[in-house]
Amino acid sequence: MPGKNYRYNTSANGTHLVLEKTNLMLDTIRSIDKKFLSSFAIGWVETNYPNVGWKGKCPLPLCPSNKRNHGPKDLPAYMVSGRHEGYVFHCRCCKTRLTTYQLLITYGNTDIAEDYAQERWDAGELCGGGWTCPLPQKVREHLLNEKEKRRLAYQLADQQRKEENYRKKYNKD
């Protein structure tokens, strides 16, 4: 599945990057989300509703819902599987909406969130621009190193071109 999963769309306002998301990509993202959220959603209830994964209490310490007890049908927080991405956390009381990566980085561990991003990258480059998960640190560093190498190569070629043009102009042998 790795490869080009985007295209450029040209309109009157300019050129825009359009991400091509297939059902296979979205199913892969949902399965990775379930894997990482199953350890996070301890104490949450798994639901049978379509597109709703879990229901439970909001993990935010300042959420007003944490001050009262809730029945099993009245839990304020839930994880929804969106149409265009993986699971998204919602809390009805504090109006919080977080993607899986944001939830892992905020309430989990940065190492867990980095592992999550790396697994999405390994599954088919399902993170980065256009996705709700940024590039893993290793990939980001690799791409920046490649960009720096290209910049230096263009700079060297430009310098050589200028020197050759100077020799042609002033050294008429």
matplotlib code that plots the C-alpha trace (Angstrom):
import matplotlib.pyplot as plt

x = [0.0, 2.9, 3.2, 1.5, -1.8, -2.4, -3.0, -2.9, -6.1, -5.8, -8.7, -9.1, -7.8, -4.6, -3.2, -4.3, -3.2, -6.0, -5.5, -6.8, -8.3, -9.4, -11.5, -8.5, -6.5, -9.3, -9.8, -6.1, -6.2, -9.2, -7.5, -4.3, -6.4, -8.2, -4.9, -3.6, -6.9, -7.7, -5.0, -6.0, -9.7, -9.5, -12.8, -14.6, -17.5, -17.3, -20.5, -22.5, -23.5, -22.4, -19.2, -19.0, -16.1, -16.2, -18.1, -16.7, -15.8, -13.8, -10.1, -9.9, -9.3, -11.3, -14.3, -17.6, -18.8, -16.2, -17.9, -21.0, -21.7, -23.0, -25.1, -23.9, -26.2, -25.3, -21.5, -20.4, -17.3, -17.2, -14.9, -16.4, -15.0, -15.3, -15.9, -12.6, -10.2, -9.8, -11.4, -12.0, -12.6, -15.6, -16.8, -20.4, -19.8, -16.5, -17.0, -13.6, -12.7, -9.4, -8.0, -6.4, -2.9, -3.9, -5.5, -2.4, 0.0, -2.2, -3.2, -0.9, 2.8, 4.8, 6.6, 3.2, 2.1, 5.3, 4.9, 1.4, 2.6, 5.4, 2.9, 0.7, 3.7, 4.8, 1.2, 1.3, 2.4, -1.0, 0.3, 1.8, 0.3, -3.5, -3.9, -4.7, -1.4, 1.9, 5.0, 7.0, 10.2, 12.5, 10.8, 10.7, 14.4, 15.1, 13.0, 14.7, 18.2, 17.2, 15.9, 19.1, 21.2, 19.1, 19.5, 23.3, 23.4, 21.3, 23.5, 26.7, 25.3, 24.3, 27.8, 29.4, 27.1, 28.0, 31.7, 31.5, 29.5, 32.1, 35.0, 33.1, 32.5, 35.9, 38.4, 38.2, 40.9]
y = [0.0, 2.5, 5.0, 8.0, 8.5, 12.0, 14.1, 17.8, 19.6, 22.9, 25.4, 29.2, 29.7, 27.7, 24.2, 22.1, 18.8, 16.2, 13.0, 9.8, 7.7, 4.3, 1.9, -0.3, 2.6, 3.7, 0.1, -0.2, 3.1, 1.9, -1.4, 0.4, 2.8, -0.1, -1.7, 1.5, 2.6, -0.8, -0.3, 3.4, 2.8, 0.7, 1.0, 2.1, 0.1, -1.2, -0.5, -2.2, 1.1, 1.6, 3.7, 4.1, 2.1, 2.9, 4.9, 6.1, 8.9, 11.9, 11.7, 15.5, 16.5, 19.7, 18.2, 18.9, 15.4, 13.9, 15.5, 13.3, 9.6, 8.3, 5.3, 2.9, 4.6, 8.1, 8.2, 11.5, 10.5, 8.3, 7.3, 7.6, 6.1, 8.8, 8.5, 10.0, 8.9, 6.6, 7.0, 10.4, 11.1, 13.3, 14.6, 16.0, 17.9, 19.8, 19.8, 18.2, 16.6, 14.8, 12.5, 9.2, 10.7, 13.9, 11.7, 9.5, 12.5, 14.3, 11.6, 8.8, 8.9, 10.6, 7.3, 5.5, 8.3, 8.0, 4.2, 4.9, 7.3, 4.8, 2.0, 4.1, 5.0, 1.3, 0.3, 2.4, 6.0, 6.8, 9.9, 13.2, 16.0, 15.6, 13.0, 13.6, 12.1, 13.8, 12.0, 9.9, 11.6, 9.1, 9.7, 13.5, 13.5, 11.4, 13.6, 16.7, 15.2, 14.3, 17.9, 19.3, 17.1, 18.2, 21.9, 21.5, 19.7, 22.5, 25.1, 23.4, 23.1, 26.8, 27.8, 25.7, 27.2, 30.7, 30.0, 28.5, 31.4, 33.8, 31.9, 32.0, 35.7, 36.9, 34.3, 34.3, 31.9]
z = [0.0, 0.3, -2.5, -3.8, -2.1, -3.2, -6.3, -7.1, -7.9, -9.9, -9.6, -10.0, -6.4, -7.1, -6.7, -3.8, -2.5, -2.4, -0.4, -1.9, 1.0, 0.1, 2.2, 2.7, 4.1, 6.5, 7.7, 8.3, 10.3, 12.4, 13.2, 14.3, 16.4, 18.1, 18.9, 20.6, 22.2, 23.7, 26.3, 26.8, 27.2, 30.4, 32.3, 29.2, 27.8, 24.2, 22.4, 19.6, 18.0, 14.4, 14.2, 18.0, 19.6, 23.3, 25.9, 29.3, 31.6, 30.2, 31.1, 31.3, 35.0, 34.7, 32.9, 34.8, 34.1, 36.5, 39.5, 39.3, 38.9, 35.5, 34.7, 32.0, 29.4, 30.5, 30.0, 28.5, 26.6, 23.5, 20.6, 17.2, 14.0, 11.4, 7.7, 6.6, 9.4, 12.4, 15.8, 17.3, 21.0, 22.0, 25.4, 25.5, 28.7, 28.0, 24.2, 23.6, 20.3, 19.9, 17.3, 18.4, 18.1, 20.1, 22.7, 23.0, 23.2, 25.7, 28.1, 27.2, 26.6, 23.8, 23.2, 22.7, 20.4, 18.4, 18.1, 16.9, 14.2, 13.2, 12.8, 10.6, 8.5, 8.2, 7.3, 4.1, 4.8, 6.4, 8.3, 7.5, 5.3, 4.9, 7.7, 11.4, 12.5, 11.9, 10.5, 12.9, 14.2, 12.4, 9.0, 9.6, 10.2, 7.2, 4.9, 6.3, 5.7, 2.1, 1.6, 2.9, 0.6, -2.4, -1.4, -1.2, -4.6, -6.2, -4.5, -5.8, -9.3, -9.3, -8.1, -10.9, -13.5, -12.4, -12.4, -15.9, -17.2, -15.7, -17.4, -20.8, -20.5, -19.3, -20.3, -24.0, -24.9]

ax = plt.figure().add_subplot(projection="3d")
ax.plot(x, y, z, "-o")
ax.set_aspect("equal")
plt.show()
